[in-house]
């Protein structure tokens, strides 16, 4: 299953050493120009840069041309960054592929466009259910420690643990 990935999940998964989960779950990820700029050019030396470079070199991440300008403009909203609009346009243009994103406005518009959607926590939940690591809670705690916006007492954190059969 092909997916288009926003910069946030790439960076967050890299921060906890789990970028490989994208390849396992999607096979191929599409990278729009604005996401590549954010993660590689603007993110030099930070989580995600080396991992995205390696994924591109290995061929399971693929650069895509900027999406059709008209489609990007149709999907553009004041609350969305250019990268967000490009991610959505890419998902639509490539046959309504899976969107992997954490940003609230981007997620809301993806749902409005009826695009399949998952976030960083969802990727980790699926990997845990697939037996890729023994426990989810330590990774969620690492995400929180890395600055990822996830409330350890909140509904998303607790629901993820319940989903994989771990105690919140």
DOPA-688436 format. One record per residue (C-alpha): chain; residue in one letter; x, y, z. Coordinates in steps of 0.5 Angstrom, whole numbers, plus 500, padded with zeros to 3 digits. Each point is the difference from the previous one (the first is absolute). Example, Ala and Ser with C-alpha at 12.3 -4.5 7.8 and 13.67 -1.06 7.14 Angstrom:
# residues 2
<r fiti="A" lumti="A" px="525" py="491" pz="516"/>
<r fiti="A" lumti="S" px="502" py="507" pz="498"/>
# end
This chain:
# residues 168
<r fiti="A" lumti="X" px="500" py="500" pz="500"/>
<r fiti="A" lumti="X" px="503" py="507" pz="498"/>
<r fiti="A" lumti="X" px="500" py="506" pz="505"/>
<r fiti="A" lumti="X" px="501" py="507" pz="500"/>
<r fiti="A" lumti="X" px="504" py="502" pz="506"/>
<r fiti="A" lumti="X" px="500" py="507" pz="503"/>
<r fiti="A" lumti="X" px="506" py="502" pz="504"/>
<r fiti="A" lumti="X" px="498" py="500" pz="507"/>
<r fiti="A" lumti="X" px="499" py="492" pz="500"/>
<r fiti="A" lumti="X" px="507" py="499" pz="496"/>
<r fiti="A" lumti="X" px="503" py="504" pz="506"/>
<r fiti="A" lumti="X" px="496" py="497" pz="505"/>
<r fiti="A" lumti="X" px="502" py="493" pz="498"/>
<r fiti="A" lumti="X" px="507" py="502" pz="499"/>
<r fiti="A" lumti="X" px="500" py="502" pz="507"/>
<r fiti="A" lumti="X" px="499" py="494" pz="503"/>
<r fiti="A" lumti="X" px="503" py="495" pz="495"/>
<r fiti="A" lumti="X" px="494" py="498" pz="496"/>
<r fiti="A" lumti="X" px="500" py="503" pz="493"/>
<r fiti="A" lumti="X" px="501" py="493" pz="497"/>
<r fiti="A" lumti="X" px="493" py="499" pz="502"/>
<r fiti="A" lumti="X" px="497" py="504" pz="495"/>
<r fiti="A" lumti="X" px="504" py="495" pz="495"/>
<r fiti="A" lumti="X" px="497" py="494" pz="503"/>
<r fiti="A" lumti="X" px="493" py="503" pz="500"/>
<r fiti="A" lumti="X" px="500" py="504" pz="494"/>
<r fiti="A" lumti="X" px="505" py="497" pz="495"/>
<r fiti="A" lumti="X" px="501" py="506" pz="497"/>
<r fiti="A" lumti="X" px="499" py="507" pz="502"/>
<r fiti="A" lumti="X" px="499" py="507" pz="496"/>
<r fiti="A" lumti="X" px="504" py="506" pz="502"/>
<r fiti="A" lumti="X" px="498" py="507" pz="497"/>
<r fiti="A" lumti="X" px="505" py="505" pz="499"/>
<r fiti="A" lumti="X" px="498" py="504" pz="506"/>
<r fiti="A" lumti="X" px="500" py="494" pz="505"/>
<r fiti="A" lumti="X" px="507" py="499" pz="497"/>
<r fiti="A" lumti="X" px="502" py="507" pz="501"/>
<r fiti="A" lumti="X" px="498" py="500" pz="508"/>
<r fiti="A" lumti="X" px="503" py="493" pz="502"/>
<r fiti="A" lumti="X" px="507" py="500" pz="496"/>
<r fiti="A" lumti="X" px="501" py="508" pz="498"/>
<r fiti="A" lumti="X" px="497" py="503" pz="506"/>
<r fiti="A" lumti="X" px="501" py="494" pz="505"/>
<r fiti="A" lumti="X" px="508" py="499" pz="499"/>
<r fiti="A" lumti="X" px="503" py="496" pz="505"/>
<r fiti="A" lumti="X" px="493" py="499" pz="504"/>
<r fiti="A" lumti="X" px="496" py="494" pz="500"/>
<r fiti="A" lumti="X" px="497" py="498" pz="493"/>
<r fiti="A" lumti="X" px="505" py="503" pz="496"/>
<r fiti="A" lumti="X" px="505" py="494" pz="500"/>
<r fiti="A" lumti="X" px="494" py="495" pz="500"/>
<r fiti="A" lumti="X" px="497" py="503" pz="494"/>
<r fiti="A" lumti="X" px="506" py="500" pz="496"/>
<r fiti="A" lumti="X" px="501" py="493" pz="501"/>
<r fiti="A" lumti="X" px="493" py="498" pz="498"/>
<r fiti="A" lumti="X" px="500" py="504" pz="494"/>
<r fiti="A" lumti="X" px="507" py="497" pz="498"/>
<r fiti="A" lumti="X" px="497" py="493" pz="502"/>
<r fiti="A" lumti="X" px="494" py="502" pz="495"/>
<r fiti="A" lumti="X" px="495" py="498" pz="505"/>
<r fiti="A" lumti="X" px="498" py="508" pz="500"/>
<r fiti="A" lumti="X" px="499" py="503" pz="494"/>
<r fiti="A" lumti="X" px="501" py="508" pz="498"/>
<r fiti="A" lumti="X" px="493" py="502" pz="496"/>
<r fiti="A" lumti="X" px="500" py="506" pz="496"/>
<r fiti="A" lumti="X" px="496" py="506" pz="503"/>
<r fiti="A" lumti="X" px="493" py="498" pz="500"/>
<r fiti="A" lumti="X" px="495" py="504" pz="494"/>
<r fiti="A" lumti="X" px="500" py="507" pz="502"/>
<r fiti="A" lumti="X" px="493" py="501" pz="499"/>
<r fiti="A" lumti="X" px="498" py="494" pz="505"/>
<r fiti="A" lumti="X" px="505" py="503" pz="505"/>
<r fiti="A" lumti="X" px="496" py="506" pz="500"/>
<r fiti="A" lumti="X" px="494" py="497" pz="501"/>
<r fiti="A" lumti="X" px="502" py="496" pz="506"/>
<r fiti="A" lumti="X" px="504" py="506" pz="503"/>
<r fiti="A" lumti="X" px="497" py="503" pz="506"/>
<r fiti="A" lumti="X" px="503" py="506" pz="505"/>
<r fiti="A" lumti="X" px="501" py="495" pz="505"/>
<r fiti="A" lumti="X" px="504" py="495" pz="496"/>
<r fiti="A" lumti="X" px="508" py="501" pz="498"/>
<r fiti="A" lumti="X" px="502" py="499" pz="493"/>
<r fiti="A" lumti="X" px="502" py="493" pz="502"/>
<r fiti="A" lumti="X" px="493" py="498" pz="502"/>
<r fiti="A" lumti="X" px="497" py="502" pz="494"/>
<r fiti="A" lumti="X" px="505" py="497" pz="496"/>
<r fiti="A" lumti="X" px="499" py="493" pz="504"/>
<r fiti="A" lumti="X" px="493" py="500" pz="499"/>
<r fiti="A" lumti="X" px="500" py="502" pz="492"/>
<r fiti="A" lumti="X" px="505" py="494" pz="500"/>
<r fiti="A" lumti="X" px="495" py="495" pz="503"/>
<r fiti="A" lumti="X" px="495" py="502" pz="496"/>
<r fiti="A" lumti="X" px="504" py="500" pz="493"/>
<r fiti="A" lumti="X" px="503" py="494" pz="502"/>
<r fiti="A" lumti="X" px="493" py="496" pz="500"/>
<r fiti="A" lumti="X" px="498" py="502" pz="507"/>
<r fiti="A" lumti="X" px="506" py="497" pz="504"/>
<r fiti="A" lumti="X" px="501" py="499" pz="507"/>
<r fiti="A" lumti="X" px="502" py="507" pz="504"/>
<r fiti="A" lumti="X" px="504" py="499" pz="506"/>
<r fiti="A" lumti="X" px="500" py="507" pz="504"/>
<r fiti="A" lumti="X" px="499" py="502" pz="507"/>
<r fiti="A" lumti="X" px="499" py="508" pz="498"/>
<r fiti="A" lumti="X" px="492" py="501" pz="502"/>
<r fiti="A" lumti="X" px="498" py="505" pz="495"/>
<r fiti="A" lumti="X" px="503" py="495" pz="495"/>
<r fiti="A" lumti="X" px="497" py="494" pz="503"/>
<r fiti="A" lumti="X" px="493" py="504" pz="500"/>
<r fiti="A" lumti="X" px="501" py="501" pz="492"/>
<r fiti="A" lumti="X" px="502" py="493" pz="499"/>
<r fiti="A" lumti="X" px="494" py="498" pz="503"/>
<r fiti="A" lumti="X" px="496" py="505" pz="496"/>
<r fiti="A" lumti="X" px="503" py="497" pz="494"/>
<r fiti="A" lumti="X" px="498" py="493" pz="502"/>
<r fiti="A" lumti="X" px="508" py="498" pz="500"/>
<r fiti="A" lumti="X" px="502" py="494" pz="504"/>
<r fiti="A" lumti="X" px="504" py="503" pz="506"/>
<r fiti="A" lumti="X" px="505" py="498" pz="505"/>
<r fiti="A" lumti="X" px="504" py="503" pz="505"/>
<r fiti="A" lumti="X" px="507" py="499" pz="503"/>
<r fiti="A" lumti="X" px="496" py="496" pz="506"/>
<r fiti="A" lumti="X" px="496" py="496" pz="495"/>
<r fiti="A" lumti="X" px="506" py="498" pz="497"/>
<r fiti="A" lumti="X" px="504" py="498" pz="506"/>
<r fiti="A" lumti="X" px="493" py="496" pz="502"/>
<r fiti="A" lumti="X" px="500" py="496" pz="494"/>
<r fiti="A" lumti="X" px="507" py="498" pz="501"/>
<r fiti="A" lumti="X" px="499" py="498" pz="507"/>
<r fiti="A" lumti="X" px="494" py="496" pz="498"/>
<r fiti="A" lumti="X" px="505" py="497" pz="494"/>
<r fiti="A" lumti="X" px="505" py="498" pz="506"/>
<r fiti="A" lumti="X" px="505" py="505" pz="497"/>
<r fiti="A" lumti="X" px="502" py="501" pz="508"/>
<r fiti="A" lumti="X" px="498" py="498" pz="506"/>
<r fiti="A" lumti="X" px="496" py="506" pz="503"/>
<r fiti="A" lumti="X" px="497" py="506" pz="498"/>
<r fiti="A" lumti="X" px="501" py="504" pz="506"/>
<r fiti="A" lumti="X" px="507" py="501" pz="500"/>
<r fiti="A" lumti="X" px="500" py="503" pz="493"/>
<r fiti="A" lumti="X" px="494" py="505" pz="502"/>
<r fiti="A" lumti="X" px="504" py="502" pz="506"/>
<r fiti="A" lumti="X" px="506" py="501" pz="495"/>
<r fiti="A" lumti="X" px="496" py="504" pz="496"/>
<r fiti="A" lumti="X" px="497" py="505" pz="505"/>
<r fiti="A" lumti="X" px="507" py="501" pz="503"/>
<r fiti="A" lumti="X" px="503" py="502" pz="493"/>
<r fiti="A" lumti="X" px="495" py="505" pz="500"/>
<r fiti="A" lumti="X" px="494" py="497" pz="496"/>
<r fiti="A" lumti="X" px="493" py="503" pz="502"/>
<r fiti="A" lumti="X" px="497" py="494" pz="503"/>
<r fiti="A" lumti="X" px="497" py="500" pz="507"/>
<r fiti="A" lumti="X" px="502" py="494" pz="504"/>
<r fiti="A" lumti="X" px="493" py="501" pz="504"/>
<r fiti="A" lumti="X" px="496" py="501" pz="494"/>
<r fiti="A" lumti="X" px="495" py="496" pz="496"/>
<r fiti="A" lumti="X" px="505" py="499" pz="494"/>
<r fiti="A" lumti="X" px="506" py="497" pz="504"/>
<r fiti="A" lumti="X" px="495" py="496" pz="504"/>
<r fiti="A" lumti="X" px="496" py="497" pz="494"/>
<r fiti="A" lumti="X" px="506" py="498" pz="497"/>
<r fiti="A" lumti="X" px="502" py="496" pz="506"/>
<r fiti="A" lumti="X" px="494" py="497" pz="501"/>
<r fiti="A" lumti="X" px="499" py="498" pz="492"/>
<r fiti="A" lumti="X" px="507" py="496" pz="501"/>
<r fiti="A" lumti="X" px="498" py="497" pz="507"/>
<r fiti="A" lumti="X" px="504" py="504" pz="504"/>
<r fiti="A" lumti="X" px="498" py="504" pz="506"/>
<r fiti="A" lumti="X" px="500" py="507" pz="500"/>
# end
